[in-house]
Amino acid sequence: MAGPVAQEEQKFSLLEVLDAFKLCLSENKEVYLEHYVAGWRGLIKFLNCLGSVFGFISKDADNKIKILVSYMEGENSSKYATIQSMVKYELDDKLVDLTKRGSHPESGSRTLLRLHRALRWLELFLERLRTSSEDSKTSVMCADAYNESLAQHHPWVVRKAAGMAFCMLPGRPAFFEVMNVGPPEQVVATLGEAVPLISEVYQITETLYAQHNLLDLP
């Protein structure tokens, strides 16, 4: 059985995500990997609070974070301070698999691209949660957000499984409850702060990857 400490570690608050994404951007709009990863750790806790429905996303995201952390703590850690410095370093040193040859399959740039795509889905979903009414169907919101973002990068079998998983989602009040920031209006206000920050980090990363033709990395 998990003790109080383990349970506490799993307890999610939306403020974790908000605080991490507040710290994500440097003055010149570079994205700090440390805080990006911290934001994702919070988002994974959020997904895990809702049961095994999101397991296919949260497990994959967790693995991707471990890969990034190994780079951030490795011998070239200074090159992995920001997403921008990571992309420059890996491209300059030809550490990114651009040709599907299978070399460097877990480069930092490719690993982060997978998180980046999932971040768009969560951004769209959280925004729908924020603007919806109490009786809005979370399954529809989640599926719409998924179809606008991650679905295009998943094979049919994963899309099918995701669609079935979304049908099992709890109602909007359950989502608001696991965010642990108080009454619904407080959740809406906190989402109103967090979602634009997530969106800005997403857009900066998207632009960077587009400039270097990295958005379709195999």
Secondary structure, DSSP 8 states (H G I E B T S, - for coil): ---HHHHHHH---HHHHHHHHHSSB-TT--BBHHHHHHHHHHHHHHHHHTGGGGHHHHHHHHHHHHHHHHHHTSTTGGGGSBHHHHHHHHHHTT-S--SSS-SSTT-HHHHHHHHHHHHHHHHHHHHHHHHS-TT--HHHHHHHHHHHTGGGGS-HHHHHHHHHHHTT---HHHHHHHT-SSSHHHHHHHHHHHHHHHHHHHHHHHHHHHHTT-TT--
